[in-house]
Amino acid sequence: MNNNFWKTCLTTLLVVAGAALLATPARAQNSVYNDEDALFGFRVLSGTGSGFEGIIDLGQVSQFDHTFTLSLGNIAGFMSTNFGSDWFTRQAVGQTGFTAIQWAVVATDNNTNFTNDLWSTRNPAVRSTPWTPQVDQSIPSNGIQSVGSQYNNQPIAPGTTSAIIQSSSNPNSWTSWQPGGPNSFGISFAFFNPTDEGNTNTVMAFDYVQAGATNGVQQGLFAWNSDGTVTFTVIPEPGTYQFMALGALGLVGLNILRRRRAVRA
C-alpha cells in the first residue's frame, strides 16, 4: 500500500513538471554578429518607424559567390509591423527622389585576418565604378565592427532569422554611421562618398574593397524586393566573359563552316 502511494505521488509530480515545461514560453533568440558577417542595415528618413532602424545579419560574406535568394524569414511582415504597410513605396518627406527607407549592405575583415578589407553596396546611378581602396581602412572597418557589436545580443524579431529593430540614437547605430550621423563625417562609415545606401527599389552593386589594392572589384548585385525578399546576383569574373566570348566565336565559326558545306553540296 505504501508503495502504491509513493508511485502515485511520483507520477503526479512528473505530470505537473511536464505541464510546467510545456507552459513555459520559448525564450526569444538573441542576435549574434561575427567578424566578416554581412550586415543589411536600413534607416527611416520619415514616417512610420522614424527614430528607429533595422539590421539583418546575412551571414558570412564569403557566401556571396553565386546567385540566390537569401533565407531571412518573414521580412515583409517585420517591415509592415514596424515601419508601415507602405514601407517599400513611401517617399521621404522633403527629399525628392528618396524613399523613406534607405538601405545598404556592408562587411569587414576587422579581427579575423586583421586586413581591414571592406565589402559594401553602391548605387550605380550615383557612382558607376567600384569603391576605391585605401591603404588605411581602419576607420570604416572599426565602424562596421562597432555596428556589429551594437547589433549583438538583441532580441530577434519574431518570424525572422536575424532581424532586429533598435533606436537610431544608439551610440553605434546604423544611422550614426550614415550621412548626417555623429560618427559619419558626412558620408557612409566615414569612407563611402557620398553614401553606400539606396532606395528600397534600387538594385545595388556590391563591391570588394581590398585594403591597399589599386581598384575595388564588383562581386554582384543586391536587390530588396517588395515582398521583403533579398536576392543576390553574382557578377562573373572577367575571365568568364572571355571564355563566353570565345565560345560564341566558336559557334559563329561552326555555323559558317556548315553553311559553306551546305552550299557545296
Backbone as CSV, one residue per row, in Angstrom:
resi,resn,N_x,N_y,N_z,CA_x,CA_y,CA_z,C_x,C_y,C_z
1,MET,0.825,-1.199,0.000,0.000,0.000,0.000,0.862,1.253,0.000
2,ASN,1.899,1.235,0.785,2.819,2.373,0.819,3.495,2.570,-0.531
3,ASN,3.839,1.420,-1.175,4.476,1.514,-2.488,3.566,2.179,-3.502
4,ASN,2.278,1.812,-3.465,1.328,2.419,-4.390,1.183,3.916,-4.139
5,PHE,1.217,4.294,-2.869,1.089,5.716,-2.512,2.245,6.522,-3.095
6,TRP,3.475,6.022,-2.932,4.647,6.746,-3.440,4.706,6.748,-4.963
7,LYS,4.232,5.657,-5.565,4.167,5.621,-7.032,3.200,6.679,-7.558
8,THR,2.071,6.816,-6.843,1.075,7.811,-7.246,1.633,9.224,-7.103
9,CYS,2.342,9.471,-5.998,2.946,10.791,-5.772,3.968,11.116,-6.864
10,LEU,4.820,10.119,-7.182,5.858,10.329,-8.194,5.240,10.625,-9.560
11,THR,4.192,9.869,-9.884,3.517,10.081,-11.175,2.917,11.474,-11.248
12,THR,2.300,11.894,-10.140,1.689,13.226,-10.088,2.733,14.322,-10.278
13,LEU,3.879,14.163,-9.597,4.957,15.149,-9.725,5.476,15.238,-11.154
14,LEU,5.616,14.087,-11.811,6.096,14.075,-13.185,5.115,14.763,-14.126
15,VAL,3.840,14.531,-13.920,2.811,15.160,-14.750,2.831,16.669,-14.572
16,VAL,2.926,17.107,-13.306,2.953,18.551,-13.017,4.187,19.202,-13.628
17,ALA,5.343,18.534,-13.467,6.585,19.078,-14.019,6.518,19.169,-15.536
18,GLY,5.956,18.129,-16.179,5.819,18.150,-17.634,4.911,19.270,-18.097
19,ALA,3.809,19.474,-17.385,2.875,20.548,-17.738,3.530,21.911,-17.598
20,ALA,4.359,22.052,-16.563,5.042,23.327,-16.339,6.028,23.619,-17.467
21,LEU,6.727,22.568,-17.911,7.671,22.760,-19.016,6.963,23.160,-20.301
22,LEU,5.805,22.522,-20.554,5.047,22.847,-21.760,4.500,24.263,-21.705
23,ALA,4.160,24.720,-20.500,3.565,26.051,-20.347,4.602,27.161,-20.392
24,THR,5.893,26.807,-20.225,6.945,27.822,-20.233,7.158,28.348,-21.644
25,PRO,7.007,29.652,-21.868,7.185,30.196,-23.217,8.631,30.048,-23.690
26,ALA,8.781,29.830,-25.007,10.130,29.696,-25.574,10.869,31.012,-25.448
27,ARG,12.134,30.923,-25.110,12.942,32.130,-24.989,13.186,32.758,-26.351
28,ALA,13.119,34.067,-26.393,13.415,34.774,-27.644,14.890,34.601,-27.972
29,GLN,15.157,34.304,-29.214,16.542,34.131,-29.652,17.194,35.493,-29.778
30,ASN,18.460,35.582,-29.385,19.179,36.845,-29.470,20.119,36.862,-30.673
31,SER,20.384,38.063,-31.148,21.218,38.244,-32.330,22.686,37.962,-32.023
32,VAL,23.406,37.496,-33.051,24.835,37.200,-32.937,25.544,37.761,-34.162
33,TYR,26.572,38.556,-33.940,27.391,39.083,-35.033,28.785,38.497,-34.952
34,ASN,29.299,38.061,-36.097,30.673,37.579,-36.197,31.419,38.423,-37.222
35,ASP,32.712,38.574,-37.008,33.541,39.284,-37.974,33.358,38.671,-39.360
36,GLU,33.324,39.513,-40.379,33.102,39.146,-41.768,31.653,38.770,-42.068
37,ASP,30.732,38.988,-41.123,29.315,38.863,-41.436,28.881,40.079,-42.254
38,ALA,28.018,39.854,-43.214,27.437,40.949,-43.981,26.215,41.480,-43.238
39,LEU,26.213,42.764,-42.976,25.104,43.401,-42.269,24.246,44.179,-43.254
40,PHE,22.978,43.842,-43.299,21.989,44.567,-44.089,21.338,45.567,-43.144
41,GLY,21.595,46.849,-43.365,21.057,47.868,-42.466,20.178,48.856,-43.204
42,PHE,19.219,49.413,-42.496,18.401,50.457,-43.097,17.965,51.452,-42.022
43,ARG,17.735,52.688,-42.460,17.267,53.741,-41.569,16.011,54.365,-42.152
44,VAL,15.279,55.085,-41.317,13.998,55.670,-41.706,14.137,57.184,-41.748
45,LEU,13.919,57.758,-42.916,14.046,59.207,-43.070,12.789,59.943,-42.606
46,SER,11.630,59.307,-42.756,10.384,59.953,-42.334,9.258,58.923,-42.276
47,GLY,8.203,59.275,-41.545,7.031,58.408,-41.475,7.126,57.347,-40.404
48,THR,6.347,56.291,-40.564,6.259,55.217,-39.583,7.634,54.611,-39.294
49,GLY,7.962,54.556,-38.030,9.244,53.985,-37.630,10.357,54.995,-37.490
50,SER,10.050,56.270,-37.681,11.081,57.302,-37.505,11.666,57.213,-36.107
51,GLY,12.978,57.350,-36.014,13.662,57.209,-34.728,14.140,55.799,-34.472
52,PHE,13.804,54.892,-35.408,14.252,53.507,-35.292,14.932,53.082,-36.588
53,GLU,15.568,51.933,-36.522,16.259,51.380,-37.679,16.238,49.866,-37.579
54,GLY,16.607,49.210,-38.656,16.660,47.754,-38.652,17.998,47.249,-39.149
55,ILE,18.428,46.122,-38.620,19.651,45.457,-39.073,19.358,43.964,-39.191
56,ILE,19.830,43.376,-40.290,19.682,41.945,-40.527,21.066,41.376,-40.808
57,ASP,21.457,40.373,-40.046,22.739,39.710,-40.282,22.533,38.675,-41.389
58,LEU,23.221,38.854,-42.513,23.067,37.959,-43.659,23.978,36.748,-43.601
59,GLY,24.891,36.717,-42.624,25.848,35.621,-42.548,27.183,36.011,-43.175
60,GLN,28.082,35.062,-43.260,29.438,35.328,-43.736,29.448,35.838,-45.179
61,VAL,30.274,36.844,-45.413,30.317,37.483,-46.729,30.859,36.542,-47.797
62,SER,31.580,35.503,-47.398,32.156,34.558,-48.359,31.099,33.779,-49.135
63,GLN,29.863,33.768,-48.644,28.803,33.002,-49.312,28.341,33.657,-50.617
64,PHE,28.709,34.932,-50.818,28.187,35.647,-51.981,29.071,35.413,-53.205
65,ASP,29.096,34.140,-53.604,29.859,33.739,-54.784,28.964,33.065,-55.815
66,HIS,27.640,33.131,-55.596,26.687,32.556,-56.533,25.361,33.299,-56.410
67,THR,24.488,33.081,-57.336,23.188,33.761,-57.356,22.180,32.978,-56.520
68,PHE,21.497,33.674,-55.606,20.494,33.001,-54.774,19.614,34.018,-54.054
69,THR,18.497,33.525,-53.529,17.618,34.312,-52.668,17.909,33.932,-51.232
70,LEU,18.163,34.917,-50.391,18.545,34.646,-49.007,17.345,34.172,-48.199
71,SER,17.602,33.279,-47.248,16.554,32.779,-46.351,16.577,33.599,-45.065
72,LEU,15.685,34.578,-44.981,15.696,35.517,-43.858,14.402,35.508,-43.062
73,GLY,13.473,34.649,-43.436,12.191,34.629,-42.740,11.229,35.653,-43.323
74,ASN,10.232,36.015,-42.517,9.172,36.916,-42.973,9.592,38.373,-42.799
75,ILE,10.434,38.856,-43.691,10.904,40.240,-43.610,9.783,41.214,-43.963
76,ALA,8.900,40.826,-44.879,7.779,41.705,-45.242,6.894,41.971,-44.025
77,GLY,6.623,40.937,-43.239,5.822,41.109,-42.032,6.529,41.970,-41.008
78,PHE,7.832,41.743,-40.850,8.644,42.554,-39.940,8.602,44.017,-40.345
79,MET,8.723,44.290,-41.635,8.724,45.662,-42.119,7.356,46.316,-41.943
80,SER,6.308,45.614,-42.308,4.966,46.189,-42.201,4.595,46.479,-40.755
81,THR,4.961,45.576,-39.859,4.628,45.745,-38.440,5.336,46.945,-37.830
82,ASN,6.594,47.125,-38.173,7.401,48.151,-37.516,7.555,49.447,-38.303
83,PHE,7.393,49.371,-39.632,7.696,50.543,-40.456,6.573,50.914,-41.427
84,GLY,5.409,50.294,-41.237,4.235,50.654,-42.016,4.048,49.782,-43.250
85,SER,2.781,49.606,-43.643,2.477,48.763,-44.798,3.003,49.355,-46.103
86,ASP,3.284,50.651,-46.090,3.816,51.312,-47.289,5.332,51.439,-47.251
87,TRP,5.991,50.611,-46.466,7.429,50.734,-46.238,8.246,50.714,-47.524
88,PHE,7.772,49.987,-48.537,8.572,49.841,-49.762,8.391,51.026,-50.712
89,THR,7.225,51.638,-50.679,6.916,52.682,-51.662,6.910,54.092,-51.083
90,ARG,6.902,54.240,-49.766,6.761,55.563,-49.147,7.932,56.470,-49.516
91,GLN,7.617,57.690,-49.886,8.632,58.670,-50.249,9.034,59.493,-49.035
92,ALA,10.294,59.887,-48.991,10.795,60.694,-47.880,10.202,62.098,-47.967
93,VAL,9.789,62.597,-46.834,9.216,63.942,-46.772,10.334,64.972,-46.956
94,GLY,10.138,65.881,-47.923,11.099,66.959,-48.132,12.381,66.554,-48.817
95,GLN,12.469,65.297,-49.310,13.686,64.832,-50.000,13.276,64.166,-51.311
96,THR,13.197,64.962,-52.340,12.753,64.485,-53.649,13.672,63.385,-54.174
97,GLY,13.050,62.317,-54.646,13.812,61.219,-55.235,14.277,60.172,-54.247
98,PHE,13.978,60.350,-52.958,14.401,59.396,-51.934,13.190,58.677,-51.349
99,THR,13.289,57.360,-51.220,12.271,56.653,-50.454,12.539,56.876,-48.964
100,ALA,11.511,56.705,-48.164,11.628,56.988,-46.726,12.598,56.043,-46.042
101,ILE,12.784,54.871,-46.619,13.727,53.903,-46.060,14.920,53.767,-46.998
102,GLN,16.116,53.952,-46.456,17.368,53.832,-47.190,18.143,52.639,-46.635
103,TRP,18.754,51.844,-47.535,19.397,50.605,-47.090,20.755,50.390,-47.757
104,ALA,21.540,49.532,-47.146,22.845,49.155,-47.683,23.278,47.838,-47.049
105,VAL,24.329,47.250,-47.604,24.932,46.035,-47.044,26.434,46.277,-46.910
106,VAL,26.992,45.963,-45.744,28.424,46.130,-45.522,28.996,44.918,-44.800
107,ALA,30.312,44.755,-44.921,31.035,43.719,-44.172,32.489,44.154,-44.073
108,THR,33.205,43.548,-43.131,34.636,43.845,-42.985,35.383,42.684,-42.362
109,ASP,36.651,42.590,-42.701,37.579,41.694,-42.008,38.334,42.570,-41.011
110,ASN,37.798,42.637,-39.801,38.368,43.513,-38.786,39.312,42.773,-37.856
111,ASN,38.933,41.571,-37.442,39.768,40.845,-36.474,39.899,39.358,-36.774
112,THR,39.641,38.975,-38.025,39.901,37.594,-38.447,41.311,37.502,-39.008
113,ASN,41.553,38.217,-40.087,42.908,38.320,-40.646,43.506,39.708,-40.436
114,PHE,42.722,40.582,-39.794,43.173,41.930,-39.442,43.594,42.738,-40.681
115,THR,42.869,42.551,-41.779,43.225,43.234,-43.024,42.511,44.576,-43.186
116,ASN,41.378,44.752,-42.496,40.500,45.911,-42.692,39.927,45.965,-44.109
117,ASP,39.873,44.815,-44.779,39.189,44.754,-46.069,37.710,45.069,-45.858
118,LEU,37.101,45.649,-46.880,35.707,46.068,-46.791,34.886,45.462,-47.923
119,TRP,33.605,45.329,-47.675,32.623,44.995,-48.703,31.466,45.970,-48.523
120,SER,30.948,46.497,-49.599,29.850,47.447,-49.454,29.031,47.557,-50.727
121,THR,27.763,47.880,-50.528,26.903,48.186,-51.661,27.253,49.557,-52.229
122,ARG,26.737,49.796,-53.430,26.969,51.063,-54.130,25.809,51.276,-55.093
123,ASN,25.264,52.479,-55.080,24.193,52.809,-56.014,24.825,53.150,-57.367
124,PRO,24.645,52.308,-58.390,25.293,52.561,-59.689,24.877,53.883,-60.328
125,ALA,23.695,54.384,-59.974,23.245,55.656,-60.538,23.984,56.839,-59.917
126,VAL,24.541,56.634,-58.725,25.290,57.684,-58.035,26.780,57.557,-58.322
127,ARG,27.277,56.326,-58.314,28.691,56.063,-58.602,28.761,54.845,-59.501
128,SER,29.322,55.006,-60.677,29.301,53.939,-61.679,30.440,52.938,-61.523
129,THR,31.496,53.295,-60.817,32.653,52.415,-60.672,32.788,51.930,-59.226
130,PRO,33.448,50.789,-59.019,33.608,50.262,-57.654,34.325,51.251,-56.734
131,TRP,34.101,51.073,-55.430,34.739,51.922,-54.429,36.258,51.820,-54.531
132,THR,36.920,52.938,-54.321,38.383,52.988,-54.404,39.010,52.603,-53.064
133,PRO,39.879,51.596,-53.040,40.512,51.191,-51.775,41.506,52.242,-51.275
134,GLN,41.805,52.160,-49.981,42.860,52.956,-49.370,43.784,52.015,-48.598
135,VAL,44.985,52.469,-48.348,45.919,51.652,-47.572,45.410,51.477,-46.146
136,ASP,44.936,52.563,-45.553,44.409,52.520,-44.186,42.892,52.604,-44.228
137,GLN,42.245,51.491,-43.972,40.778,51.432,-43.942,40.273,51.120,-42.543
138,SER,41.059,51.497,-41.549,40.723,51.137,-40.169,39.467,51.845,-39.675
139,ILE,39.244,53.096,-40.102,38.069,53.825,-39.610,36.770,53.158,-40.058
140,PRO,36.563,52.919,-41.359,35.320,52.239,-41.737,35.236,50.810,-41.213
141,SER,36.378,50.115,-41.151,36.368,48.751,-40.628,35.947,48.733,-39.166
142,ASN,36.505,49.640,-38.368,36.123,49.724,-36.959,34.666,50.161,-36.817
143,GLY,34.225,51.021,-37.744,32.842,51.466,-37.704,31.868,50.319,-37.934
144,ILE,32.151,49.497,-38.938,31.287,48.346,-39.210,31.314,47.374,-38.037
145,GLN,32.493,47.166,-37.470,32.620,46.293,-36.301,31.808,46.842,-35.133
146,SER,31.801,48.152,-34.967,31.045,48.775,-33.876,29.545,48.599,-34.070
147,VAL,29.094,48.724,-35.307,27.677,48.493,-35.603,27.315,47.041,-35.308
148,GLY,28.226,46.123,-35.669,28.000,44.714,-35.374,27.925,44.439,-33.877
149,SER,28.781,45.104,-33.117,28.760,44.936,-31.660,27.468,45.485,-31.069
150,GLN,26.982,46.613,-31.621,25.712,47.189,-31.173,24.553,46.243,-31.486
151,TYR,24.641,45.572,-32.629,23.617,44.612,-33.059,23.584,43.382,-32.155
152,ASN,24.723,43.010,-31.634,24.876,41.773,-30.871,23.931,41.696,-29.675
153,ASN,23.431,40.478,-29.419,22.710,40.138,-28.192,21.417,40.948,-28.020
154,GLN,20.723,41.181,-29.120,19.414,41.825,-29.061,18.343,40.830,-29.502
155,PRO,17.113,40.987,-29.053,16.053,40.036,-29.425,15.790,40.052,-30.929
156,ILE,15.798,38.876,-31.525,15.492,38.758,-32.947,13.988,38.852,-33.151
157,ALA,13.580,39.602,-34.156,12.155,39.807,-34.418,11.472,38.485,-34.749
158,PRO,10.288,38.259,-34.211,9.561,37.006,-34.488,9.351,36.793,-35.983
159,GLY,9.538,35.553,-36.410,9.314,35.208,-37.802,10.490,35.459,-38.712
160,THR,11.579,36.042,-38.170,12.775,36.303,-38.977,13.951,35.495,-38.431
161,THR,14.974,35.365,-39.227,16.151,34.609,-38.791,17.140,35.452,-38.008
162,SER,17.185,36.773,-38.308,18.234,37.585,-37.682,17.936,39.079,-37.674
163,ALA,16.705,39.477,-37.927,16.364,40.899,-37.992,16.117,41.472,-36.600
164,ILE,16.607,42.688,-36.372,16.324,43.388,-35.130,15.864,44.805,-35.453
165,ILE,15.161,45.405,-34.517,14.812,46.813,-34.586,15.413,47.481,-33.359
166,GLN,16.008,48.649,-33.553,16.634,49.349,-32.434,16.527,50.851,-32.647
167,SER,16.793,51.580,-31.583,16.768,53.041,-31.668,17.920,53.533,-32.538
168,SER,17.614,54.481,-33.392,18.664,55.047,-34.238,19.572,55.997,-33.475
169,SER,19.236,56.275,-32.206,20.064,57.168,-31.394,21.114,56.420,-30.583
170,ASN,21.177,55.091,-30.726,22.219,54.328,-30.034,23.602,54.810,-30.485
171,PRO,24.594,54.763,-29.600,25.921,55.331,-29.908,26.546,54.797,-31.195
172,ASN,26.370,53.520,-31.477,26.929,52.935,-32.697,25.824,52.303,-33.540
173,SER,24.734,53.038,-33.670,23.644,52.582,-34.513,24.054,52.637,-35.976
174,TRP,23.285,51.966,-36.808,23.499,52.052,-38.254,23.402,53.511,-38.699
175,THR,22.391,54.208,-38.210,22.147,55.599,-38.590,23.310,56.506,-38.224
176,SER,23.969,56.210,-37.103,25.062,57.071,-36.646,26.243,57.054,-37.607
177,TRP,26.341,56.011,-38.444,27.451,55.893,-39.391,27.037,56.229,-40.818
178,GLN,25.821,56.733,-40.978,25.345,57.151,-42.286,25.335,58.676,-42.372
179,PRO,25.277,59.250,-43.578,25.341,60.711,-43.729,24.411,61.443,-42.766
180,GLY,24.978,62.410,-42.058,24.219,63.152,-41.058,24.356,62.594,-39.660
181,GLY,24.884,61.360,-39.545,25.064,60.744,-38.236,26.329,61.234,-37.559
182,PRO,26.398,61.160,-36.227,27.536,61.716,-35.481,28.864,61.022,-35.737
183,ASN,28.859,59.792,-36.250,30.112,59.075,-36.500,30.555,59.115,-37.959
184,SER,29.754,59.710,-38.824,29.917,59.514,-40.264,30.849,60.477,-40.972
185,PHE,31.114,61.638,-40.371,31.850,62.694,-41.063,31.181,63.059,-42.391
186,GLY,29.859,62.907,-42.424,29.075,63.335,-43.578,28.906,62.322,-44.682
187,ILE,29.603,61.169,-44.602,29.491,60.131,-45.626,29.381,58.773,-44.937
188,SER,28.952,57.777,-45.663,28.719,56.468,-45.055,30.000,55.867,-44.480
189,PHE,29.958,55.567,-43.190,31.077,54.957,-42.471,32.368,55.754,-42.643
190,ALA,32.206,57.070,-42.815,33.346,57.988,-42.953,34.283,57.558,-44.084
191,PHE,33.732,56.866,-45.091,34.569,56.316,-46.169,33.872,56.342,-47.522
192,PHE,32.631,55.864,-47.579,31.916,55.713,-48.844,31.222,57.031,-49.188
193,ASN,31.771,57.709,-50.197,31.359,59.076,-50.523,30.541,59.121,-51.810
194,PRO,29.302,59.634,-51.782,28.644,60.281,-50.645,27.909,59.296,-49.729
195,THR,27.501,58.140,-50.275,26.753,57.178,-49.473,26.802,55.803,-50.116
196,ASP,26.666,54.775,-49.294,26.574,53.409,-49.824,25.135,52.913,-49.813
197,GLU,24.200,53.830,-49.555,22.783,53.478,-49.455,22.041,53.694,-50.772
198,GLY,20.838,53.154,-50.828,19.960,53.366,-51.967,18.507,53.287,-51.556
199,ASN,17.624,53.615,-52.475,16.191,53.488,-52.245,15.802,52.020,-52.121
200,THR,14.614,51.783,-51.598,14.172,50.399,-51.413,14.160,49.621,-52.725
201,ASN,13.836,50.300,-53.833,13.733,49.608,-55.116,15.005,49.691,-55.956
202,THR,16.096,50.182,-55.373,17.357,50.297,-56.105,18.106,48.966,-56.108
203,VAL,18.511,48.521,-57.291,19.388,47.350,-57.392,20.809,47.848,-57.145
204,MET,21.416,47.357,-56.081,22.695,47.883,-55.609,23.865,46.990,-56.023
205,ALA,24.918,47.619,-56.558,26.163,46.893,-56.800,26.804,46.546,-55.462
206,PHE,27.559,45.459,-55.423,28.224,45.024,-54.197,29.700,44.825,-54.500
207,ASP,30.556,45.633,-53.846,31.986,45.671,-54.155,32.836,45.085,-53.031
208,TYR,33.940,44.475,-53.445,35.001,44.078,-52.515,36.082,45.140,-52.585
209,VAL,36.423,45.707,-51.418,37.381,46.806,-51.357,38.570,46.339,-50.517
210,GLN,39.556,45.779,-51.188,40.727,45.228,-50.508,41.682,46.355,-50.139
211,ALA,42.027,46.420,-48.875,42.919,47.486,-48.400,44.230,47.476,-49.172
212,GLY,44.614,48.644,-49.697,45.880,48.772,-50.397,45.847,48.383,-51.864
213,ALA,44.722,47.832,-52.336,44.632,47.451,-53.746,44.456,48.698,-54.617
214,THR,44.645,48.531,-55.903,44.502,49.660,-56.824,43.042,50.012,-57.051
215,ASN,42.221,48.991,-57.242,40.802,49.209,-57.529,39.936,48.249,-56.725
216,GLY,38.703,48.678,-56.445,37.717,47.774,-55.890,37.177,46.866,-56.985
217,VAL,36.534,45.780,-56.592,36.017,44.805,-57.546,34.546,44.551,-57.250
218,GLN,33.712,44.708,-58.267,32.294,44.399,-58.075,32.104,42.899,-58.070
219,GLN,31.416,42.399,-57.032,31.178,40.967,-56.912,29.778,40.569,-57.344
220,GLY,28.851,41.514,-57.299,27.496,41.147,-57.668,26.526,42.285,-57.461
221,LEU,25.245,41.914,-57.361,24.156,42.880,-57.211,23.200,42.407,-56.115
222,PHE,22.794,43.322,-55.258,21.759,43.053,-54.262,20.470,43.730,-54.688
223,ALA,19.349,43.032,-54.481,18.037,43.618,-54.712,17.140,43.301,-53.521
224,TRP,16.431,44.327,-53.055,15.433,44.173,-51.983,14.073,44.295,-52.644
225,ASN,13.291,43.249,-52.583,12.041,43.190,-53.316,10.848,43.605,-52.464
226,SER,9.741,43.955,-53.115,8.573,44.464,-52.396,7.937,43.417,-51.490
227,ASP,8.224,42.121,-51.735,7.715,41.074,-50.846,8.657,40.811,-49.673
228,GLY,9.682,41.646,-49.548,10.614,41.534,-48.423,11.821,40.669,-48.693
229,THR,11.800,39.888,-49.756,12.924,39.000,-50.035,14.142,39.793,-50.513
230,VAL,15.301,39.231,-50.262,16.567,39.826,-50.694,17.268,38.821,-51.598
231,THR,17.670,39.274,-52.776,18.347,38.391,-53.722,19.742,38.919,-54.028
232,PHE,20.643,37.984,-54.295,21.998,38.338,-54.701,22.277,37.693,-56.043
233,THR,22.802,38.496,-56.971,23.161,38.009,-58.298,24.655,38.190,-58.483
234,VAL,25.363,37.100,-58.721,26.817,37.171,-58.845,27.203,37.759,-60.203
235,ILE,28.309,38.480,-60.243,28.871,39.009,-61.477,30.060,38.128,-61.860
236,PRO,30.042,37.519,-63.039,31.170,36.649,-63.422,32.484,37.412,-63.475
237,GLU,33.566,36.699,-63.225,34.902,37.274,-63.355,35.152,37.647,-64.824
238,PRO,36.066,38.618,-65.088,36.382,38.985,-66.476,36.788,37.792,-67.321
239,GLY,37.507,36.840,-66.718,37.921,35.651,-67.448,36.731,34.837,-67.926
240,THR,35.656,34.841,-67.140,34.453,34.120,-67.536,33.866,34.718,-68.800
241,TYR,33.834,36.059,-68.834,33.334,36.732,-70.036,34.194,36.380,-71.246
242,GLN,35.514,36.271,-71.044,36.411,35.933,-72.144,36.113,34.540,-72.686
243,PHE,35.884,33.584,-71.775,35.547,32.239,-72.205,34.210,32.220,-72.935
244,MET,33.252,33.025,-72.433,31.945,33.103,-73.092,32.088,33.671,-74.498
245,ALA,32.947,34.694,-74.629,33.163,35.309,-75.937,33.811,34.319,-76.899
246,LEU,34.803,33.559,-76.404,35.451,32.557,-77.236,34.464,31.487,-77.676
247,GLY,33.601,31.099,-76.748,32.579,30.106,-77.086,31.634,30.612,-78.155
248,ALA,31.250,31.896,-78.032,30.357,32.489,-79.034,31.029,32.541,-80.400
249,LEU,32.312,32.915,-80.422,33.053,32.953,-81.678,33.145,31.555,-82.298
250,GLY,33.332,30.578,-81.433,33.400,29.200,-81.924,32.105,28.770,-82.578
251,LEU,30.969,29.147,-81.973,29.665,28.803,-82.536,29.454,29.489,-83.881
252,VAL,29.874,30.770,-83.955,29.748,31.506,-85.219,30.564,30.819,-86.312
253,GLY,31.807,30.461,-85.972,32.664,29.778,-86.937,32.071,28.458,-87.394
254,LEU,31.496,27.717,-86.463,30.888,26.432,-86.797,29.706,26.612,-87.742
255,ASN,28.878,27.631,-87.509,27.726,27.900,-88.373,28.176,28.279,-89.784
256,ILE,29.248,29.111,-89.875,29.766,29.497,-91.190,30.258,28.266,-91.944
257,LEU,30.989,27.388,-91.256,31.504,26.168,-91.876,30.374,25.286,-92.388
258,ARG,29.297,25.166,-91.595,28.163,24.342,-92.003,27.492,24.911,-93.247
259,ARG,27.370,26.258,-93.271,26.734,26.890,-94.435,27.552,26.656,-95.701
260,ARG,28.899,26.782,-95.601,29.758,26.541,-96.757,29.620,25.110,-97.271
261,ARG,29.561,24.177,-96.360,29.418,22.782,-96.744,28.064,22.541,-97.428
262,ALA,27.036,23.240,-96.902,25.701,23.088,-97.472,25.667,23.642,-98.904
263,VAL,26.361,24.775,-99.157,26.392,25.382,-100.495,27.121,24.473,-101.471
264,ARG,28.227,23.887,-101.022,28.995,22.978,-101.890,28.198,21.744,-102.260
265,ALA,27.395,21.306,-101.303,26.596,20.103,-101.563,25.511,20.392,-102.589
